[in-house]
Amino acid sequence: MNRYSMVVQWSDEDQLFLVTIPEFSDRVLMPCTHGKTREEAIHNGEDVIEMYLEAWSSEGETIPEPRTLQIA
């Protein structure tokens, strides 16, 4: 299980749920995936996160750190 953030938003224009990954925004065109349902979008988002992590790791590139919510 990864700890990366995922934002899922409905798009009236596309009639799809669009997924962005804030930690990847400097390196990946956003939105990075989508789904017809929220569940499908989340599943696709998790797949995309794993795909990028594997690719960056195999290419020896730095991997962005997950952001965590800290409540004081």
Predicted model as a PDB file, atoms N, CA, C, CB and O in Angstrom, pLDDT in the B-factor column:
MODEL        1                                                                  
ATOM      1  N   MET A   1       0.838  -1.187   0.000  1.00 65.00           N  
ATOM      2  CA  MET A   1       0.000   0.000   0.000  1.00 65.00           C  
ATOM      3  C   MET A   1       0.877   1.242   0.000  1.00 65.00           C  
ATOM      4  CB  MET A   1      -0.950   0.003   1.213  1.00 65.00           C  
ATOM      5  O   MET A   1       1.776   1.371   0.830  1.00 65.00           O  
ATOM      6  N   ASN A   2       0.621   2.140  -0.914  1.00 84.00           N  
ATOM      7  CA  ASN A   2       1.419   3.362  -0.977  1.00 84.00           C  
ATOM      8  C   ASN A   2       0.793   4.437  -0.088  1.00 84.00           C  
ATOM      9  CB  ASN A   2       1.539   3.866  -2.440  1.00 84.00           C  
ATOM     10  O   ASN A   2      -0.350   4.316   0.352  1.00 84.00           O  
ATOM     11  N   ARG A   3       1.567   5.483   0.162  1.00 93.00           N  
ATOM     12  CA  ARG A   3       1.101   6.573   1.024  1.00 93.00           C  
ATOM     13  C   ARG A   3       0.980   7.882   0.264  1.00 93.00           C  
ATOM     14  CB  ARG A   3       2.041   6.751   2.203  1.00 93.00           C  
ATOM     15  O   ARG A   3       0.993   8.950   0.876  1.00 93.00           O  
ATOM     16  N   TYR A   4       0.864   7.823  -1.035  1.00 96.00           N  
ATOM     17  CA  TYR A   4       0.763   9.032  -1.844  1.00 96.00           C  
ATOM     18  C   TYR A   4      -0.659   9.572  -1.848  1.00 96.00           C  
ATOM     19  CB  TYR A   4       1.222   8.758  -3.272  1.00 96.00           C  
ATOM     20  O   TYR A   4      -1.626   8.820  -1.735  1.00 96.00           O  
ATOM     21  N   SER A   5      -0.766  10.886  -1.979  1.00 95.00           N  
ATOM     22  CA  SER A   5      -2.062  11.550  -2.038  1.00 95.00           C  
ATOM     23  C   SER A   5      -2.690  11.332  -3.412  1.00 95.00           C  
ATOM     24  CB  SER A   5      -1.919  13.061  -1.737  1.00 95.00           C  
ATOM     25  O   SER A   5      -1.997  11.197  -4.421  1.00 95.00           O  
ATOM     26  N   MET A   6      -4.010  11.302  -3.420  1.00 96.00           N  
ATOM     27  CA  MET A   6      -4.726  11.161  -4.674  1.00 96.00           C  
ATOM     28  C   MET A   6      -5.972  12.043  -4.580  1.00 96.00           C  
ATOM     29  CB  MET A   6      -5.096   9.655  -4.967  1.00 96.00           C  
ATOM     30  O   MET A   6      -6.740  11.944  -3.624  1.00 96.00           O  
ATOM     31  N   VAL A   7      -6.163  12.903  -5.578  1.00 96.00           N  
ATOM     32  CA  VAL A   7      -7.344  13.757  -5.623  1.00 96.00           C  
ATOM     33  C   VAL A   7      -8.230  13.241  -6.747  1.00 96.00           C  
ATOM     34  CB  VAL A   7      -6.962  15.271  -5.836  1.00 96.00           C  
ATOM     35  O   VAL A   7      -7.800  13.129  -7.895  1.00 96.00           O  
ATOM     36  N   VAL A   8      -9.478  12.929  -6.399  1.00 98.00           N  
ATOM     37  CA  VAL A   8     -10.445  12.422  -7.376  1.00 98.00           C  
ATOM     38  C   VAL A   8     -11.547  13.470  -7.504  1.00 98.00           C  
ATOM     39  CB  VAL A   8     -11.033  11.011  -6.946  1.00 98.00           C  
ATOM     40  O   VAL A   8     -12.200  13.828  -6.523  1.00 98.00           O  
ATOM     41  N   GLN A   9     -11.742  13.957  -8.736  1.00 98.00           N  
ATOM     42  CA  GLN A   9     -12.735  15.006  -8.984  1.00 98.00           C  
ATOM     43  C   GLN A   9     -13.580  14.647 -10.197  1.00 98.00           C  
ATOM     44  CB  GLN A   9     -12.049  16.375  -9.192  1.00 98.00           C  
ATOM     45  O   GLN A   9     -13.082  14.109 -11.186  1.00 98.00           O  
ATOM     46  N   TRP A  10     -14.873  14.959 -10.100  1.00 98.00           N  
ATOM     47  CA  TRP A  10     -15.766  14.730 -11.234  1.00 98.00           C  
ATOM     48  C   TRP A  10     -15.555  15.814 -12.278  1.00 98.00           C  
ATOM     49  CB  TRP A  10     -17.242  14.697 -10.778  1.00 98.00           C  
ATOM     50  O   TRP A  10     -15.390  16.984 -11.934  1.00 98.00           O  
ATOM     51  N   SER A  11     -15.559  15.434 -13.556  1.00 98.00           N  
ATOM     52  CA  SER A  11     -15.462  16.378 -14.666  1.00 98.00           C  
ATOM     53  C   SER A  11     -16.742  16.310 -15.485  1.00 98.00           C  
ATOM     54  CB  SER A  11     -14.220  16.078 -15.555  1.00 98.00           C  
ATOM     55  O   SER A  11     -17.012  15.300 -16.135  1.00 98.00           O  
ATOM     56  N   ASP A  12     -17.542  17.393 -15.456  1.00 98.00           N  
ATOM     57  CA  ASP A  12     -18.747  17.449 -16.286  1.00 98.00           C  
ATOM     58  C   ASP A  12     -18.382  17.380 -17.763  1.00 98.00           C  
ATOM     59  CB  ASP A  12     -19.547  18.732 -15.994  1.00 98.00           C  
ATOM     60  O   ASP A  12     -19.079  16.748 -18.557  1.00 98.00           O  
ATOM     61  N   GLU A  13     -17.286  18.035 -18.123  1.00 97.00           N  
ATOM     62  CA  GLU A  13     -16.860  18.065 -19.529  1.00 97.00           C  
ATOM     63  C   GLU A  13     -16.537  16.672 -20.051  1.00 97.00           C  
ATOM     64  CB  GLU A  13     -15.643  18.969 -19.693  1.00 97.00           C  
ATOM     65  O   GLU A  13     -16.937  16.304 -21.156  1.00 97.00           O  
ATOM     66  N   ASP A  14     -15.804  15.896 -19.243  1.00 97.00           N  
ATOM     67  CA  ASP A  14     -15.377  14.560 -19.665  1.00 97.00           C  
ATOM     68  C   ASP A  14     -16.359  13.460 -19.264  1.00 97.00           C  
ATOM     69  CB  ASP A  14     -14.020  14.254 -19.083  1.00 97.00           C  
ATOM     70  O   ASP A  14     -16.311  12.351 -19.797  1.00 97.00           O  
ATOM     71  N   GLN A  15     -17.255  13.776 -18.316  1.00 98.00           N  
ATOM     72  CA  GLN A  15     -18.176  12.783 -17.768  1.00 98.00           C  
ATOM     73  C   GLN A  15     -17.411  11.598 -17.170  1.00 98.00           C  
ATOM     74  CB  GLN A  15     -19.146  12.293 -18.860  1.00 98.00           C  
ATOM     75  O   GLN A  15     -17.784  10.437 -17.336  1.00 98.00           O  
ATOM     76  N   LEU A  16     -16.328  11.940 -16.470  1.00 98.00           N  
ATOM     77  CA  LEU A  16     -15.452  10.957 -15.825  1.00 98.00           C  
ATOM     78  C   LEU A  16     -14.948  11.525 -14.510  1.00 98.00           C  
ATOM     79  CB  LEU A  16     -14.261  10.572 -16.748  1.00 98.00           C  
ATOM     80  O   LEU A  16     -14.973  12.737 -14.294  1.00 98.00           O  
ATOM     81  N   PHE A  17     -14.489  10.639 -13.636  1.00 98.00           N  
ATOM     82  CA  PHE A  17     -13.758  11.058 -12.448  1.00 98.00           C  
ATOM     83  C   PHE A  17     -12.288  11.144 -12.843  1.00 98.00           C  
ATOM     84  CB  PHE A  17     -13.981  10.063 -11.237  1.00 98.00           C  
ATOM     85  O   PHE A  17     -11.718  10.166 -13.328  1.00 98.00           O  
ATOM     86  N   LEU A  18     -11.672  12.307 -12.640  1.00 98.00           N  
ATOM     87  CA  LEU A  18     -10.272  12.529 -12.988  1.00 98.00           C  
ATOM     88  C   LEU A  18      -9.408  12.424 -11.732  1.00 98.00           C  
ATOM     89  CB  LEU A  18     -10.084  13.911 -13.668  1.00 98.00           C  
ATOM     90  O   LEU A  18      -9.814  12.840 -10.647  1.00 98.00           O  
ATOM     91  N   VAL A  19      -8.221  11.866 -11.898  1.00 98.00           N  
ATOM     92  CA  VAL A  19      -7.312  11.641 -10.771  1.00 98.00           C  
ATOM     93  C   VAL A  19      -6.039  12.451 -10.959  1.00 98.00           C  
ATOM     94  CB  VAL A  19      -6.976  10.139 -10.626  1.00 98.00           C  
ATOM     95  O   VAL A  19      -5.413  12.421 -12.018  1.00 98.00           O  
ATOM     96  N   THR A  20      -5.671  13.173  -9.913  1.00 97.00           N  
ATOM     97  CA  THR A  20      -4.372  13.842  -9.864  1.00 97.00           C  
ATOM     98  C   THR A  20      -3.626  13.336  -8.639  1.00 97.00           C  
ATOM     99  CB  THR A  20      -4.529  15.402  -9.823  1.00 97.00           C  
ATOM    100  O   THR A  20      -4.232  12.949  -7.640  1.00 97.00           O  
ATOM    101  N   ILE A  21      -2.310  13.345  -8.734  1.00 97.00           N  
ATOM    102  CA  ILE A  21      -1.443  12.914  -7.638  1.00 97.00           C  
ATOM    103  C   ILE A  21      -0.540  14.096  -7.310  1.00 97.00           C  
ATOM    104  CB  ILE A  21      -0.603  11.619  -8.017  1.00 97.00           C  
ATOM    105  O   ILE A  21       0.439  14.334  -8.017  1.00 97.00           O  
ATOM    106  N   PRO A  22      -0.850  14.839  -6.253  1.00 95.00           N  
ATOM    107  CA  PRO A  22      -0.123  16.073  -5.951  1.00 95.00           C  
ATOM    108  C   PRO A  22       1.398  15.913  -5.883  1.00 95.00           C  
ATOM    109  CB  PRO A  22      -0.610  16.621  -4.655  1.00 95.00           C  
ATOM    110  O   PRO A  22       2.128  16.789  -6.347  1.00 95.00           O  
ATOM    111  N   GLU A  23       1.874  14.834  -5.324  1.00 96.00           N  
ATOM    112  CA  GLU A  23       3.321  14.639  -5.190  1.00 96.00           C  
ATOM    113  C   GLU A  23       4.017  14.483  -6.533  1.00 96.00           C  
ATOM    114  CB  GLU A  23       3.601  13.426  -4.336  1.00 96.00           C  
ATOM    115  O   GLU A  23       5.226  14.694  -6.627  1.00 96.00           O  
ATOM    116  N   PHE A  24       3.281  14.118  -7.569  1.00 96.00           N  
ATOM    117  CA  PHE A  24       3.861  13.897  -8.893  1.00 96.00           C  
ATOM    118  C   PHE A  24       3.663  15.093  -9.824  1.00 96.00           C  
ATOM    119  CB  PHE A  24       3.254  12.657  -9.521  1.00 96.00           C  
ATOM    120  O   PHE A  24       4.077  15.037 -10.982  1.00 96.00           O  
ATOM    121  N   SER A  25       3.048  16.161  -9.352  1.00 94.00           N  
ATOM    122  CA  SER A  25       2.647  17.258 -10.237  1.00 94.00           C  
ATOM    123  C   SER A  25       3.807  17.944 -10.951  1.00 94.00           C  
ATOM    124  CB  SER A  25       1.893  18.276  -9.452  1.00 94.00           C  
ATOM    125  O   SER A  25       3.614  18.512 -12.026  1.00 94.00           O  
ATOM    126  N   ASP A  26       5.005  17.904 -10.376  1.00 94.00           N  
ATOM    127  CA  ASP A  26       6.168  18.515 -11.029  1.00 94.00           C  
ATOM    128  C   ASP A  26       6.738  17.640 -12.142  1.00 94.00           C  
ATOM    129  CB  ASP A  26       7.250  18.797 -10.002  1.00 94.00           C  
ATOM    130  O   ASP A  26       7.533  18.108 -12.957  1.00 94.00           O  
ATOM    131  N   ARG A  27       6.330  16.362 -12.176  1.00 94.00           N  
ATOM    132  CA  ARG A  27       6.957  15.425 -13.099  1.00 94.00           C  
ATOM    133  C   ARG A  27       6.002  14.751 -14.068  1.00 94.00           C  
ATOM    134  CB  ARG A  27       7.663  14.390 -12.332  1.00 94.00           C  
ATOM    135  O   ARG A  27       6.436  14.147 -15.049  1.00 94.00           O  
ATOM    136  N   VAL A  28       4.693  14.848 -13.800  1.00 93.00           N  
ATOM    137  CA  VAL A  28       3.703  14.118 -14.600  1.00 93.00           C  
ATOM    138  C   VAL A  28       2.584  15.078 -14.996  1.00 93.00           C  
ATOM    139  CB  VAL A  28       3.130  12.892 -13.812  1.00 93.00           C  
ATOM    140  O   VAL A  28       2.136  15.892 -14.188  1.00 93.00           O  
ATOM    141  N   LEU A  29       2.145  14.976 -16.233  1.00 92.00           N  
ATOM    142  CA  LEU A  29       1.020  15.779 -16.704  1.00 92.00           C  
ATOM    143  C   LEU A  29      -0.238  15.365 -15.942  1.00 92.00           C  
ATOM    144  CB  LEU A  29       0.817  15.613 -18.244  1.00 92.00           C  
ATOM    145  O   LEU A  29      -0.547  14.178 -15.838  1.00 92.00           O  
ATOM    146  N   MET A  30      -0.952  16.343 -15.415  1.00 93.00           N  
ATOM    147  CA  MET A  30      -2.160  16.057 -14.635  1.00 93.00           C  
ATOM    148  C   MET A  30      -3.393  16.470 -15.415  1.00 93.00           C  
ATOM    149  CB  MET A  30      -2.123  16.780 -13.274  1.00 93.00           C  
ATOM    150  O   MET A  30      -3.300  17.423 -16.189  1.00 93.00           O  
ATOM    151  N   PRO A  31      -4.543  15.823 -15.267  1.00 93.00           N  
ATOM    152  CA  PRO A  31      -4.725  14.626 -14.457  1.00 93.00           C  
ATOM    153  C   PRO A  31      -4.010  13.439 -15.095  1.00 93.00           C  
ATOM    154  CB  PRO A  31      -6.220  14.317 -14.277  1.00 93.00           C  
ATOM    155  O   PRO A  31      -3.786  13.404 -16.304  1.00 93.00           O  
ATOM    156  N   CYS A  32      -3.660  12.473 -14.256  1.00 93.00           N  
ATOM    157  CA  CYS A  32      -2.846  11.375 -14.764  1.00 93.00           C  
ATOM    158  C   CYS A  32      -3.648  10.135 -15.124  1.00 93.00           C  
ATOM    159  CB  CYS A  32      -1.814  11.013 -13.755  1.00 93.00           C  
ATOM    160  O   CYS A  32      -3.128   9.251 -15.806  1.00 93.00           O  
ATOM    161  N   THR A  33      -4.903  10.043 -14.687  1.00 97.00           N  
ATOM    162  CA  THR A  33      -5.760   8.934 -15.078  1.00 97.00           C  
ATOM    163  C   THR A  33      -7.206   9.312 -14.777  1.00 97.00           C  
ATOM    164  CB  THR A  33      -5.357   7.620 -14.339  1.00 97.00           C  
ATOM    165  O   THR A  33      -7.490  10.430 -14.346  1.00 97.00           O  
ATOM    166  N   HIS A  34      -8.108   8.377 -15.007  1.00 98.00           N  
ATOM    167  CA  HIS A  34      -9.530   8.655 -14.817  1.00 98.00           C  
ATOM    168  C   HIS A  34     -10.293   7.348 -14.632  1.00 98.00           C  
ATOM    169  CB  HIS A  34     -10.100   9.451 -16.017  1.00 98.00           C  
ATOM    170  O   HIS A  34      -9.715   6.263 -14.694  1.00 98.00           O  
ATOM    171  N   GLY A  35     -11.593   7.466 -14.407  1.00 98.00           N  
ATOM    172  CA  GLY A  35     -12.458   6.299 -14.310  1.00 98.00           C  
ATOM    173  C   GLY A  35     -13.908   6.700 -14.481  1.00 98.00           C  
ATOM    174  O   GLY A  35     -14.280   7.848 -14.235  1.00 98.00           O  
ATOM    175  N   LYS A  36     -14.720   5.756 -14.903  1.00 98.00           N  
ATOM    176  CA  LYS A  36     -16.159   6.022 -15.053  1.00 98.00           C  
ATOM    177  C   LYS A  36     -16.843   6.102 -13.702  1.00 98.00           C  
ATOM    178  CB  LYS A  36     -16.823   4.937 -15.908  1.00 98.00           C  
ATOM    179  O   LYS A  36     -17.860   6.780 -13.553  1.00 98.00           O  
ATOM    180  N   THR A  37     -16.283   5.407 -12.710  1.00 98.00           N  
ATOM    181  CA  THR A  37     -16.802   5.466 -11.346  1.00 98.00           C  
ATOM    182  C   THR A  37     -15.672   5.935 -10.439  1.00 98.00           C  
ATOM    183  CB  THR A  37     -17.366   4.074 -10.880  1.00 98.00           C  
ATOM    184  O   THR A  37     -14.502   5.893 -10.820  1.00 98.00           O  
ATOM    185  N   ARG A  38     -16.024   6.381  -9.240  1.00 98.00           N  
ATOM    186  CA  ARG A  38     -15.008   6.797  -8.270  1.00 98.00           C  
ATOM    187  C   ARG A  38     -14.086   5.617  -7.939  1.00 98.00           C  
ATOM    188  CB  ARG A  38     -15.677   7.346  -6.978  1.00 98.00           C  
ATOM    189  O   ARG A  38     -12.871   5.783  -7.833  1.00 98.00           O  
ATOM    190  N   GLU A  39     -14.664   4.446  -7.778  1.00 98.00           N  
ATOM    191  CA  GLU A  39     -13.881   3.264  -7.450  1.00 98.00           C  
ATOM    192  C   GLU A  39     -12.892   2.920  -8.566  1.00 98.00           C  
ATOM    193  CB  GLU A  39     -14.806   2.082  -7.185  1.00 98.00           C  
ATOM    194  O   GLU A  39     -11.738   2.585  -8.298  1.00 98.00           O  
ATOM    195  N   GLU A  40     -13.348   3.003  -9.809  1.00 98.00           N  
ATOM    196  CA  GLU A  40     -12.469   2.729 -10.939  1.00 98.00           C  
ATOM    197  C   GLU A  40     -11.343   3.760 -11.003  1.00 98.00           C  
ATOM    198  CB  GLU A  40     -13.267   2.725 -12.256  1.00 98.00           C  
ATOM    199  O   GLU A  40     -10.192   3.412 -11.267  1.00 98.00           O  
ATOM    200  N   ALA A  41     -11.676   5.027 -10.760  1.00 98.00           N  
ATOM    201  CA  ALA A  41     -10.662   6.086 -10.783  1.00 98.00           C  
ATOM    202  C   ALA A  41      -9.603   5.847  -9.707  1.00 98.00           C  
ATOM    203  CB  ALA A  41     -11.319   7.466 -10.583  1.00 98.00           C  
ATOM    204  O   ALA A  41      -8.410   6.000  -9.967  1.00 98.00           O  
ATOM    205  N   ILE A  42     -10.028   5.477  -8.514  1.00 97.00           N  
ATOM    206  CA  ILE A  42      -9.086   5.203  -7.423  1.00 97.00           C  
ATOM    207  C   ILE A  42      -8.202   4.019  -7.780  1.00 97.00           C  
ATOM    208  CB  ILE A  42      -9.839   4.931  -6.102  1.00 97.00           C  
ATOM    209  O   ILE A  42      -6.987   4.073  -7.587  1.00 97.00           O  
ATOM    210  N   HIS A  43      -8.791   2.960  -8.293  1.00 97.00           N  
ATOM    211  CA  HIS A  43      -8.008   1.785  -8.702  1.00 97.00           C  
ATOM    212  C   HIS A  43      -6.980   2.168  -9.773  1.00 97.00           C  
ATOM    213  CB  HIS A  43      -8.944   0.667  -9.234  1.00 97.00           C  
ATOM    214  O   HIS A  43      -5.816   1.775  -9.693  1.00 97.00           O  
ATOM    215  N   ASN A  44      -7.420   2.939 -10.776  1.00 98.00           N  
ATOM    216  CA  ASN A  44      -6.499   3.375 -11.832  1.00 98.00           C  
ATOM    217  C   ASN A  44      -5.409   4.282 -11.270  1.00 98.00           C  
ATOM    218  CB  ASN A  44      -7.266   4.104 -12.946  1.00 98.00           C  
ATOM    219  O   ASN A  44      -4.258   4.207 -11.701  1.00 98.00           O  
ATOM    220  N   GLY A  45      -5.761   5.139 -10.313  1.00 97.00           N  
ATOM    221  CA  GLY A  45      -4.771   6.002  -9.676  1.00 97.00           C  
ATOM    222  C   GLY A  45      -3.707   5.200  -8.951  1.00 97.00           C  
ATOM    223  O   GLY A  45      -2.521   5.518  -9.040  1.00 97.00           O  
ATOM    224  N   GLU A  46      -4.118   4.166  -8.236  1.00 97.00           N  
ATOM    225  CA  GLU A  46      -3.155   3.315  -7.540  1.00 97.00           C  
ATOM    226  C   GLU A  46      -2.233   2.611  -8.530  1.00 97.00           C  
ATOM    227  CB  GLU A  46      -3.883   2.283  -6.670  1.00 97.00           C  
ATOM    228  O   GLU A  46      -1.033   2.488  -8.284  1.00 97.00           O  
ATOM    229  N   ASP A  47      -2.792   2.148  -9.655  1.00 97.00           N  
ATOM    230  CA  ASP A  47      -1.975   1.511 -10.693  1.00 97.00           C  
ATOM    231  C   ASP A  47      -0.948   2.482 -11.268  1.00 97.00           C  
ATOM    232  CB  ASP A  47      -2.866   0.971 -11.816  1.00 97.00           C  
ATOM    233  O   ASP A  47       0.207   2.113 -11.484  1.00 97.00           O  
ATOM    234  N   VAL A  48      -1.369   3.723 -11.515  1.00 97.00           N  
ATOM    235  CA  VAL A  48      -0.467   4.729 -12.078  1.00 97.00           C  
ATOM    236  C   VAL A  48       0.662   5.062 -11.100  1.00 97.00           C  
ATOM    237  CB  VAL A  48      -1.247   6.004 -12.441  1.00 97.00           C  
ATOM    238  O   VAL A  48       1.815   5.207 -11.504  1.00 97.00           O  
ATOM    239  N   ILE A  49       0.329   5.180  -9.828  1.00 97.00           N  
ATOM    240  CA  ILE A  49       1.359   5.456  -8.822  1.00 97.00           C  
ATOM    241  C   ILE A  49       2.408   4.351  -8.858  1.00 97.00           C  
ATOM    242  CB  ILE A  49       0.736   5.573  -7.399  1.00 97.00           C  
ATOM    243  O   ILE A  49       3.603   4.640  -8.917  1.00 97.00           O  
ATOM    244  N   GLU A  50       1.986   3.107  -8.825  1.00 96.00           N  
ATOM    245  CA  GLU A  50       2.931   1.983  -8.853  1.00 96.00           C  
ATOM    246  C   GLU A  50       3.754   1.975 -10.132  1.00 96.00           C  
ATOM    247  CB  GLU A  50       2.185   0.658  -8.712  1.00 96.00           C  
ATOM    248  O   GLU A  50       4.954   1.700 -10.097  1.00 96.00           O  
ATOM    249  N   MET A  51       3.114   2.276 -11.270  1.00 97.00           N  
ATOM    250  CA  MET A  51       3.818   2.295 -12.551  1.00 97.00           C  
ATOM    251  C   MET A  51       4.942   3.332 -12.543  1.00 97.00           C  
ATOM    252  CB  MET A  51       2.836   2.586 -13.696  1.00 97.00           C  
ATOM    253  O   MET A  51       6.071   3.039 -12.936  1.00 97.00           O  
ATOM    254  N   TYR A  52       4.622   4.548 -12.090  1.00 97.00           N  
ATOM    255  CA  TYR A  52       5.652   5.586 -12.051  1.00 97.00           C  
ATOM    256  C   TYR A  52       6.753   5.258 -11.059  1.00 97.00           C  
ATOM    257  CB  TYR A  52       5.035   6.923 -11.702  1.00 97.00           C  
ATOM    258  O   TYR A  52       7.927   5.478 -11.355  1.00 97.00           O  
ATOM    259  N   LEU A  53       6.408   4.741  -9.897  1.00 97.00           N  
ATOM    260  CA  LEU A  53       7.433   4.398  -8.902  1.00 97.00           C  
ATOM    261  C   LEU A  53       8.384   3.339  -9.447  1.00 97.00           C  
ATOM    262  CB  LEU A  53       6.779   3.899  -7.599  1.00 97.00           C  
ATOM    263  O   LEU A  53       9.598   3.445  -9.275  1.00 97.00           O  
ATOM    264  N   GLU A  54       7.843   2.330 -10.094  1.00 97.00           N  
ATOM    265  CA  GLU A  54       8.684   1.281 -10.683  1.00 97.00           C  
ATOM    266  C   GLU A  54       9.576   1.849 -11.784  1.00 97.00           C  
ATOM    267  CB  GLU A  54       7.812   0.145 -11.247  1.00 97.00           C  
ATOM    268  O   GLU A  54      10.764   1.533 -11.847  1.00 97.00           O  
ATOM    269  N   ALA A  55       9.009   2.686 -12.648  1.00 97.00           N  
ATOM    270  CA  ALA A  55       9.789   3.261 -13.757  1.00 97.00           C  
ATOM    271  C   ALA A  55      10.899   4.153 -13.229  1.00 97.00           C  
ATOM    272  CB  ALA A  55       8.878   4.062 -14.705  1.00 97.00           C  
ATOM    273  O   ALA A  55      12.044   4.038 -13.666  1.00 97.00           O  
ATOM    274  N   TRP A  56      10.578   5.039 -12.296  1.00 97.00           N  
ATOM    275  CA  TRP A  56      11.599   5.933 -11.755  1.00 97.00           C  
ATOM    276  C   TRP A  56      12.676   5.156 -11.028  1.00 97.00           C  
ATOM    277  CB  TRP A  56      10.973   6.953 -10.817  1.00 97.00           C  
ATOM    278  O   TRP A  56      13.854   5.500 -11.117  1.00 97.00           O  
ATOM    279  N   SER A  57      12.293   4.120 -10.315  1.00 96.00           N  
ATOM    280  CA  SER A  57      13.260   3.301  -9.586  1.00 96.00           C  
ATOM    281  C   SER A  57      14.197   2.588 -10.565  1.00 96.00           C  
ATOM    282  CB  SER A  57      12.533   2.271  -8.686  1.00 96.00           C  
ATOM    283  O   SER A  57      15.412   2.591 -10.369  1.00 96.00           O  
ATOM    284  N   SER A  58      13.650   1.984 -11.604  1.00 97.00           N  
ATOM    285  CA  SER A  58      14.476   1.250 -12.566  1.00 97.00           C  
ATOM    286  C   SER A  58      15.374   2.177 -13.368  1.00 97.00           C  
ATOM    287  CB  SER A  58      13.599   0.449 -13.508  1.00 97.00           C  
ATOM    288  O   SER A  58      16.430   1.755 -13.839  1.00 97.00           O  
ATOM    289  N   GLU A  59      14.969   3.446 -13.532  1.00 97.00           N  
ATOM    290  CA  GLU A  59      15.785   4.415 -14.268  1.00 97.00           C  
ATOM    291  C   GLU A  59      16.752   5.153 -13.357  1.00 97.00           C  
ATOM    292  CB  GLU A  59      14.895   5.415 -14.983  1.00 97.00           C  
ATOM    293  O   GLU A  59      17.528   5.988 -13.822  1.00 97.00           O  
ATOM    294  N   GLY A  60      16.713   4.857 -12.074  1.00 97.00           N  
ATOM    295  CA  GLY A  60      17.617   5.502 -11.125  1.00 97.00           C  
ATOM    296  C   GLY A  60      17.257   6.945 -10.822  1.00 97.00           C  
ATOM    297  O   GLY A  60      18.096   7.706 -10.341  1.00 97.00           O  
ATOM    298  N   GLU A  61      16.031   7.324 -11.096  1.00 96.00           N  
ATOM    299  CA  GLU A  61      15.598   8.698 -10.824  1.00 96.00           C  
ATOM    300  C   GLU A  61      15.145   8.829  -9.375  1.00 96.00           C  
ATOM    301  CB  GLU A  61      14.458   9.113 -11.781  1.00 96.00           C  
ATOM    302  O   GLU A  61      14.792   7.844  -8.727  1.00 96.00           O  
ATOM    303  N   THR A  62      15.161  10.056  -8.884  1.00 95.00           N  
ATOM    304  CA  THR A  62      14.665  10.285  -7.532  1.00 95.00           C  
ATOM    305  C   THR A  62      13.153  10.093  -7.506  1.00 95.00           C  
ATOM    306  CB  THR A  62      15.046  11.702  -7.036  1.00 95.00           C  
ATOM    307  O   THR A  62      12.448  10.390  -8.470  1.00 95.00           O  
ATOM    308  N   ILE A  63      12.688   9.595  -6.391  1.00 95.00           N  
ATOM    309  CA  ILE A  63      11.265   9.334  -6.220  1.00 95.00           C  
ATOM    310  C   ILE A  63      10.710  10.361  -5.246  1.00 95.00           C  
ATOM    311  CB  ILE A  63      11.007   7.878  -5.713  1.00 95.00           C  
ATOM    312  O   ILE A  63      11.246  10.523  -4.150  1.00 95.00           O  
ATOM    313  N   PRO A  64       9.641  11.060  -5.631  1.00 95.00           N  
ATOM    314  CA  PRO A  64       9.061  12.055  -4.722  1.00 95.00           C  
ATOM    315  C   PRO A  64       8.605  11.408  -3.416  1.00 95.00           C  
ATOM    316  CB  PRO A  64       7.878  12.769  -5.395  1.00 95.00           C  
ATOM    317  O   PRO A  64       8.103  10.284  -3.411  1.00 95.00           O  
ATOM    318  N   GLU A  65       8.783  12.120  -2.324  1.00 94.00           N  
ATOM    319  CA  GLU A  65       8.341  11.630  -1.022  1.00 94.00           C  
ATOM    320  C   GLU A  65       6.828  11.807  -0.891  1.00 94.00           C  
ATOM    321  CB  GLU A  65       9.079  12.369   0.124  1.00 94.00           C  
ATOM    322  O   GLU A  65       6.279  12.809  -1.350  1.00 94.00           O  
ATOM    323  N   PRO A  66       6.157  10.846  -0.269  1.00 94.00           N  
ATOM    324  CA  PRO A  66       4.730  11.037  -0.006  1.00 94.00           C  
ATOM    325  C   PRO A  66       4.546  12.170   1.007  1.00 94.00           C  
ATOM    326  CB  PRO A  66       4.080   9.720   0.517  1.00 94.00           C  
ATOM    327  O   PRO A  66       5.344  12.337   1.929  1.00 94.00           O  
ATOM    328  N   ARG A  67       3.491  12.932   0.815  1.00 89.00           N  
ATOM    329  CA  ARG A  67       3.157  13.976   1.791  1.00 89.00           C  
ATOM    330  C   ARG A  67       2.190  13.371   2.796  1.00 89.00           C  
ATOM    331  CB  ARG A  67       2.534  15.250   1.096  1.00 89.00           C  
ATOM    332  O   ARG A  67       1.279  12.628   2.430  1.00 89.00           O  
ATOM    333  N   THR A  68       2.394  13.694   4.051  1.00 84.00           N  
ATOM    334  CA  THR A  68       1.503  13.179   5.064  1.00 84.00           C  
ATOM    335  C   THR A  68       0.819  14.326   5.789  1.00 84.00           C  
ATOM    336  CB  THR A  68       2.260  12.293   6.048  1.00 84.00           C  
ATOM    337  O   THR A  68       1.396  15.399   5.964  1.00 84.00           O  
ATOM    338  N   LEU A  69      -0.402  14.090   6.203  1.00 82.00           N  
ATOM    339  CA  LEU A  69      -1.166  15.075   6.935  1.00 82.00           C  
ATOM    340  C   LEU A  69      -0.732  15.036   8.391  1.00 82.00           C  
ATOM    341  CB  LEU A  69      -2.688  14.821   6.795  1.00 82.00           C  
ATOM    342  O   LEU A  69      -0.750  13.988   9.036  1.00 82.00           O  
ATOM    343  N   GLN A  70      -0.349  16.176   8.884  1.00 80.00           N  
ATOM    344  CA  GLN A  70       0.053  16.254  10.288  1.00 80.00           C  
ATOM    345  C   GLN A  70      -0.920  17.162  11.015  1.00 80.00           C  
ATOM    346  CB  GLN A  70       1.516  16.774  10.436  1.00 80.00           C  
ATOM    347  O   GLN A  70      -1.064  18.338  10.683  1.00 80.00           O  
ATOM    348  N   ILE A  71      -1.577  16.603  12.000  1.00 83.00           N  
ATOM    349  CA  ILE A  71      -2.539  17.358  12.788  1.00 83.00           C  
ATOM    350  C   ILE A  71      -1.913  17.664  14.137  1.00 83.00           C  
ATOM    351  CB  ILE A  71      -3.878  16.578  12.954  1.00 83.00           C  
ATOM    352  O   ILE A  71      -1.476  16.763  14.853  1.00 83.00           O  
ATOM    353  N   ALA A  72      -1.875  18.953  14.476  1.00 74.00           N  
ATOM    354  CA  ALA A  72      -1.231  19.348  15.724  1.00 74.00           C  
ATOM    355  C   ALA A  72      -2.181  19.215  16.887  1.00 74.00           C  
ATOM    356  CB  ALA A  72      -0.717  20.773  15.634  1.00 74.00           C  
ATOM    357  O   ALA A  72      -1.810  19.505  18.024  1.00 74.00           O  
TER     358      ALA A  72                                                      
ENDMDL                                                                          
END                                                                             
